Amino acid sequence: MAEVADVVVIGGGCSGSSIGWQLASRGAGRVVLLEKTAIAAGATGRSSAVVRTHYTHPALAQMSLAALRVFENFAEVVGGDAGFHRAGLLVLLGPEDAEAVAANVAMHREIGIDACVLSLAELHQLEPRLSVEGIGAVAWEPRSGYADPVLAAASFAEAGRRLGVDQRIGVTAHALIVGTRGIQRVETDGGSIETRTVVVAAGYRTRELLKSTGFDLPLQPIRHTIAIVQRSTGFGAPHAIISDRVSGAYFRPEGTELTLVGASSPLDGTEDEAVEIDRSPAPADEAALVRRFCARFPREERASLRRGYTGVYDCTPDLQPVLGPVPGIDGLHVAAGFSGHGFKLSPITGELIAQQIVDGRAMLVDLGLFSPGRFAAQRLISSTHAYSVATHG
Ligand SMILES: Cc1cc2nc3c(=O)[nH]c(=O)nc-3n(C[C@H](O)[C@H](O)[C@H](O)COP(=O)(O)OP(=O)(O)OC[C@H]3O[C@@H](n4cnc5c(N)ncnc54)[C@H](O)[C@@H]3O)c2cc1C
């Protein structure tokens, strides 16, 4: 006899693990989570795990604030640890974006985010080691920080297991079978599972899984390089997280001596379908990132490259996530296309998807905004006060 589940979640990254936990905590019944490799084996395990609330769209700002609150109270809310470390976040933009920064920070404050605009003099006071070259607008968020992505996903998974989520590690979903009443079955390399509800949270591989139902989700795999920079011995206390949209890089402290440097534009990488392969970065890409760090911290000419690695973003045409039901296929839901900013959202991703499935509606935001159908309907997400540089909000 075929196995039966109330909900099958495909993917054990931070999104799928959070969804499994939230479904179980809302009494969704028998929840099976399929992960082909290991918890956090995909983009999650490569994530810089910056947790910020600076977004140009109010829905994303609200979602990231709700998620930040979970990271701040992780042991109490989820159980276990996410390694969250408050470091503060500076967002640097050019003078052409000054009005947009002011409008977005005003929107953030209205939502309840602790944020303010800084003058260049205030920026210098906060971080005197920084060059202000090209900077015309600055936002500051003292509560933002970074976490440990593998620990966070493992904690979501463990919280789910405690509530009865049946986690199948090493099992690959091959196809989703759809009948006249919607989703019917998931075919896996460990047999088939009858179900009326499936959530696909398989990162870039979500695209091919949905293809088996005839639905085309436009996802583009963009491989990014992260350079780990060893700061010079005289640097002093670690810097805040810096989203330097002027030079197109972000600088995220790691421990007391290192800085992770990555590109701030989600499309500033190389298209690569082989997302599972662990590729070494090109030396020229690493060197370019180190140069951006040294240019922003001019006294850091002695900073050196410790090592580098790569990881792949699953990018959508509007660089915003895809969350919620697939139009025309009852019971099929998606949580993918995070375009390089899905870690910070993962606690709220789980909550929104579980609310949609169990209660029929997500509470915090209207999931219609993030619908998988928005690309075909040409309803891309855009912000009133978007910046002049390509970012994910
Ligand atoms: C280099 C890098 C830096 C980043 N920095 C940040 C950051 O600072 N802040 C931030 O918020 N976000 C960041 N991100 C983005 C963030 O890490 C991702 O958006 C997030 O981890 C996506 O999680 P996920 O669970 O949706 O996907 P994934 O982590 O990719 O998980 C998908 C899982 O599905 C499994 N899977 C795939 N196909 C199948 C199948 N057929 N059957 C079963 N299992 C399957 C995979 O093995 C994988 O474990 C970064 C990403 C990268 C690559």
The ligand as an SDF file (V2000), in Angstrom:
LIG
                    3D

 53 58  0  0  0  0  0  0  0  0999 V2000
   26.9550   32.8660   -0.9630 C   0  0  0  0  0  0  0  0  0  0  0  0
   25.5870   33.1690   -0.4100 C   0  0  0  0  0  0  0  0  0  0  0  0
   25.4240   34.1930    0.5040 C   0  0  0  0  0  0  0  0  0  0  0  0
   24.1510   34.4890    1.0130 C   0  0  0  0  0  0  0  0  0  0  0  0
   24.0110   35.4570    1.9660 N   0  0  0  0  0  0  0  0  0  0  0  0
   22.7830   35.7020    2.4970 C   0  0  0  0  0  0  0  0  0  0  0  0
   22.6260   36.6360    3.5490 C   0  0  0  0  0  0  0  0  0  0  0  0
   23.5940   37.2500    3.9880 O   0  0  0  0  0  0  0  0  0  0  0  0
   21.3800   36.8120    4.0780 N   0  0  0  0  0  0  0  0  0  0  0  0
   20.2950   36.1650    3.5760 C   0  0  0  0  0  0  0  0  0  0  0  0
   19.1830   36.3960    4.0620 O   0  0  0  0  0  0  0  0  0  0  0  0
   20.4160   35.2630    2.5940 N   0  0  0  0  0  0  0  0  0  0  0  0
   21.6190   35.0230    2.0440 C   0  0  0  0  0  0  0  0  0  0  0  0
   21.7670   34.1100    1.0460 N   0  0  0  0  0  0  0  0  0  0  0  0
   20.5720   33.4680    0.5100 C   0  0  0  0  0  0  0  0  0  0  0  0
   20.0880   32.3790    1.4190 C   0  0  0  0  0  0  0  0  0  0  0  0
   21.1660   31.6370    1.9100 O   0  0  0  0  0  0  0  0  0  0  0  0
   19.1130   31.5150    0.6340 C   0  0  0  0  0  0  0  0  0  0  0  0
   18.0940   32.3250    0.0930 O   0  0  0  0  0  0  0  0  0  0  0  0
   18.4940   30.4720    1.5420 C   0  0  0  0  0  0  0  0  0  0  0  0
   19.4860   29.7220    2.1930 O   0  0  0  0  0  0  0  0  0  0  0  0
   17.6210   29.5640    0.7040 C   0  0  0  0  0  0  0  0  0  0  0  0
   17.1860   28.5130    1.5320 O   0  0  0  0  0  0  0  0  0  0  0  0
   16.2500   27.4120    0.9330 P   0  0  0  0  0  0  0  0  0  0  0  0
   15.9280   26.4900    2.0260 O   0  0  0  0  0  0  0  0  0  0  0  0
   15.1270   28.0940    0.2210 O   0  0  0  0  0  0  0  0  0  0  0  0
   17.1110   26.7110   -0.2190 O   0  0  0  0  0  0  0  0  0  0  0  0
   18.3760   25.7440   -0.0590 P   0  0  0  0  0  0  0  0  0  0  0  0
   19.1900   26.0560    1.1180 O   0  0  0  0  0  0  0  0  0  0  0  0
   19.0580   25.7360   -1.3860 O   0  0  0  0  0  0  0  0  0  0  0  0
   17.6970   24.3480    0.2220 O   0  0  0  0  0  0  0  0  0  0  0  0
   17.0750   23.5780   -0.7690 C   0  0  0  0  0  0  0  0  0  0  0  0
   17.2650   22.1190   -0.3580 C   0  0  0  0  0  0  0  0  0  0  0  0
   16.5040   21.3130   -1.2410 O   0  0  0  0  0  0  0  0  0  0  0  0
   17.2090   20.1090   -1.4550 C   0  0  0  0  0  0  0  0  0  0  0  0
   16.6760   19.5410   -2.6940 N   0  0  0  0  0  0  0  0  0  0  0  0
   16.8030   20.0330   -3.9460 C   0  0  0  0  0  0  0  0  0  0  0  0
   16.1500   19.2460   -4.8180 N   0  0  0  0  0  0  0  0  0  0  0  0
   15.5990   18.2370   -4.1100 C   0  0  0  0  0  0  0  0  0  0  0  0
   14.8100   17.0950   -4.4630 C   0  0  0  0  0  0  0  0  0  0  0  0
   14.4500   16.8750   -5.7280 N   0  0  0  0  0  0  0  0  0  0  0  0
   14.4090   16.2460   -3.4730 N   0  0  0  0  0  0  0  0  0  0  0  0
   14.7710   16.4820   -2.1650 C   0  0  0  0  0  0  0  0  0  0  0  0
   15.5420   17.5330   -1.7950 N   0  0  0  0  0  0  0  0  0  0  0  0
   15.9270   18.4140   -2.7480 C   0  0  0  0  0  0  0  0  0  0  0  0
   18.6580   20.5580   -1.5410 C   0  0  0  0  0  0  0  0  0  0  0  0
   19.5590   19.5080   -1.2570 O   0  0  0  0  0  0  0  0  0  0  0  0
   18.7100   21.6750   -0.4960 C   0  0  0  0  0  0  0  0  0  0  0  0
   19.1580   21.1930    0.7710 O   0  0  0  0  0  0  0  0  0  0  0  0
   23.0120   33.7650    0.5420 C   0  0  0  0  0  0  0  0  0  0  0  0
   23.1880   32.7330   -0.3710 C   0  0  0  0  0  0  0  0  0  0  0  0
   24.4610   32.4250   -0.8410 C   0  0  0  0  0  0  0  0  0  0  0  0
   24.6220   31.3050   -1.8300 C   0  0  0  0  0  0  0  0  0  0  0  0
  1  2  1  0
  2  3  1  0
  2 52  2  0
  3  4  2  0
  4  5  1  0
  4 50  1  0
  5  6  2  0
  6  7  1  0
  6 13  1  0
  7  8  2  0
  7  9  1  0
  9 10  1  0
 10 11  2  0
 10 12  1  0
 12 13  2  0
 13 14  1  0
 14 15  1  0
 14 50  1  0
 15 16  1  0
 16 17  1  0
 16 18  1  0
 18 19  1  0
 18 20  1  0
 20 21  1  0
 20 22  1  0
 22 23  1  0
 23 24  1  0
 24 25  2  0
 24 26  1  0
 24 27  1  0
 27 28  1  0
 28 29  2  0
 28 30  1  0
 28 31  1  0
 31 32  1  0
 32 33  1  0
 33 34  1  0
 33 48  1  0
 34 35  1  0
 35 36  1  0
 35 46  1  0
 36 37  1  0
 36 45  1  0
 37 38  2  0
 38 39  1  0
 39 40  1  0
 39 45  2  0
 40 41  1  0
 40 42  2  0
 42 43  1  0
 43 44  2  0
 44 45  1  0
 46 47  1  0
 46 48  1  0
 48 49  1  0
 50 51  2  0
 51 52  1  0
 52 53  1  0
M  END
$$$$
